[in-house]
């Protein structure tokens, strides 16, 4: 089990690093949004590129931080029920949820989104709006974000199996917002 735990630890480190880097995009999108509003309302100037970069960055924040959020137990669940269950039962619920729902969904999303990304690169797709941006970077975010989420799902499965085998403790007993 130790090699598997090492893999889970490495996946945790990858998502932790990416999640912390993505936090800076929140500042970037806020500054871009403020500057865009100032230019539009203060000087009567606007650009579709600035609007598009805002939603590209929002997409990056949402998609690239999903694995980080899972690592820190920040996804929504019904804690009224889940919180009353034993650690062992919670571990089984997490394990089965990841194997039956999370990992298949992530695999499906990567599989479905990848061709759109490849087509966008090959065709040189550009936003149809005047001054719009190239589209392949934002199309890459979808398979990349779901791949990172799937990797973290694998790490969480490994940790739950280790716990159920008596070789570890349940990670993240307290959700992010309660820490």
Phi, psi and omega per residue, in radians:
X1 nan -0.443 -3.091
X2 -1.046 -0.723 3.089
X3 -1.079 -0.623 3.123
X4 -1.179 -0.706 3.103
X5 -1.132 -0.617 3.072
X6 -1.116 -0.681 3.086
X7 -1.116 -0.789 3.123
X8 -1.063 -0.700 3.124
X9 -1.125 -0.708 3.108
X10 -1.135 -0.736 3.099
X11 -1.103 -0.748 3.073
X12 -0.971 -0.771 -3.113
X13 -1.123 -0.709 3.124
X14 -1.083 -0.878 -3.111
X15 -1.205 -0.556 3.073
X16 -1.129 -0.795 -3.137
X17 -1.106 -0.830 -3.140
X18 -1.141 -0.746 3.136
X19 -1.056 -0.749 3.131
X20 -1.200 -0.605 3.090
X21 -1.189 -0.699 -3.126
X22 -1.130 -0.489 3.098
X23 -0.967 -0.580 3.134
X24 -1.197 -0.411 3.098
X25 -1.172 -0.453 3.076
X26 -1.083 -0.779 3.088
X27 -1.107 -0.774 -3.128
X28 -1.057 -0.812 -3.109
X29 -1.177 -0.586 3.105
X30 -1.154 -0.795 3.135
X31 -1.149 -0.724 3.116
X32 -1.112 -0.749 3.135
X33 -1.089 -0.771 3.128
X34 -1.129 -0.762 3.138
X35 -1.136 -0.701 3.128
X36 -1.118 -0.760 3.113
X37 -1.119 -0.730 3.112
X38 -1.062 -0.788 -3.137
X39 -1.151 -0.715 -3.087
X40 -1.214 -0.871 -3.045
X41 -1.548 -0.456 -3.123
X42 -1.527 -0.601 -3.042
X43 -2.181 0.031 3.108
X44 1.183 0.388 -3.140
X45 -2.004 2.483 3.133
X46 -2.621 2.813 3.137
X47 -2.543 2.316 3.066
X48 -1.121 -0.534 3.131
X49 -1.052 -0.716 3.136
X50 -1.180 -0.644 3.073
X51 -1.155 -0.738 -3.130
X52 -1.181 -0.683 3.132
X53 -1.114 -0.525 3.077
X54 -1.103 -0.808 -3.117
X55 -1.340 -0.453 3.008
X56 -1.086 -0.819 -3.130
X57 -1.174 -0.666 3.076
X58 -1.072 -0.758 3.084
X59 -1.059 -0.716 3.108
X60 -1.103 -0.758 3.131
X61 -1.052 -0.882 -3.073
X62 -1.131 -0.855 -3.031
X63 -1.344 -0.767 -3.073
X64 -1.311 -0.365 -3.140
X65 -1.637 0.016 -3.106
X66 -1.114 -0.739 3.100
X67 -1.135 -0.711 3.081
X68 -1.059 -0.735 3.131
X69 -1.140 -0.724 3.090
X70 -1.106 -0.743 3.133
X71 -1.011 -0.636 -3.095
X72 -1.698 0.250 3.062
X73 1.036 0.689 -3.079
X74 -1.721 -0.010 3.129
X75 -1.382 2.706 -3.075
X76 -1.249 2.392 2.986
X77 -2.626 2.953 -3.116
X78 -1.517 1.507 -3.060
X79 -1.209 -0.346 3.118
X80 -1.048 -0.698 3.123
X81 -1.562 -0.926 -3.045
X82 -0.991 -0.739 -3.095
X83 -1.150 -0.368 -3.130
X84 -1.547 -0.123 -3.087
X85 -1.508 2.806 3.101
X86 -1.211 2.805 3.123
X87 -1.036 -0.702 -3.122
X88 -1.108 -0.756 3.120
X89 -1.146 -0.724 3.094
X90 -1.077 -0.690 3.116
X91 -1.099 -0.727 3.106
X92 -1.131 -0.734 3.120
X93 -1.084 -0.811 3.120
X94 -1.079 -0.765 -3.122
X95 -1.094 -0.891 -3.131
X96 -1.157 -0.674 3.097
X97 -1.075 -0.729 3.130
X98 -1.174 -0.792 -3.090
X99 -1.243 -0.641 -3.056
X100 -1.595 -0.481 -3.042
X101 -2.113 -0.996 -3.024
X102 -1.069 -0.992 -3.055
X103 -1.149 -0.757 3.068
X104 -1.082 -0.702 3.126
X105 -1.106 -0.789 3.133
X106 -1.075 -0.766 3.104
X107 -1.057 -0.748 3.119
X108 -1.101 -0.759 -3.129
X109 -1.126 -0.736 3.098
X110 -1.097 -0.805 -3.108
X111 -1.083 -0.715 -3.128
X112 -1.344 -0.571 -3.060
X113 -1.463 -0.473 -3.065
X114 -1.029 -0.816 3.126
X115 -1.036 -0.630 3.097
X116 -1.107 -0.685 3.078
X117 -1.126 -0.832 -3.120
X118 -1.076 -0.792 3.107
X119 -1.038 -0.707 -3.132
X120 -1.114 -0.720 3.110
X121 -1.162 -0.843 -3.076
X122 -1.128 -0.625 -3.104
X123 -1.543 -0.180 -3.072
X124 1.165 0.640 -3.069
X125 -0.938 2.332 3.112
X126 -2.257 2.585 3.085
X127 -0.964 2.442 3.120
X128 -1.286 -0.194 3.141
X129 -1.327 2.564 3.115
X130 -1.021 2.245 -3.134
X131 1.318 0.236 -3.102
X132 -1.250 2.912 -3.062
X133 -1.701 2.907 3.012
X134 -1.160 2.634 -3.015
X135 -1.743 -0.336 -3.021
X136 -1.077 -0.592 3.139
X137 -1.077 -0.706 -3.135
X138 -1.288 -0.529 3.078
X139 -1.233 -0.495 3.079
X140 -1.217 -0.501 -3.122
X141 -1.047 -0.582 -3.075
X142 -1.164 -0.995 3.116
X143 -1.153 -0.589 3.132
X144 -1.156 -0.802 3.138
X145 -1.094 -0.756 3.130
X146 -1.253 -0.527 3.060
X147 -1.160 -0.735 3.095
X148 -1.130 -0.682 3.087
X149 -1.126 -0.737 3.107
X150 -1.100 -0.751 3.092
X151 -1.017 -0.776 3.126
X152 -1.163 -0.596 3.056
X153 -1.057 -0.724 3.078
X154 -1.072 -0.779 3.118
X155 -1.051 -0.725 -3.133
X156 -1.190 -0.637 3.071
X157 -1.080 -0.814 3.129
X158 -1.027 -0.786 -3.116
X159 -1.145 -0.655 3.127
X160 -1.200 -0.710 3.094
X161 -1.100 -0.752 3.108
X162 -1.042 -0.758 3.121
X163 -1.090 -0.817 -3.107
X164 -1.135 -0.440 3.092
X165 -1.562 0.057 3.125
X166 1.354 0.387 -3.085
X167 -2.004 0.405 3.125
X168 3.109 3.079 3.086
X169 -1.939 2.817 3.103
X170 -1.215 2.184 3.115
X171 -1.335 2.658 2.962
X172 0.977 0.981 3.098
X173 -1.147 -0.429 -3.138
X174 -1.917 2.162 3.101
X175 -1.025 2.762 -3.077
X176 -0.871 -0.829 -3.013
X177 -1.224 -0.243 -3.135
X178 -1.708 -0.108 -3.101
X179 -1.335 nan nan
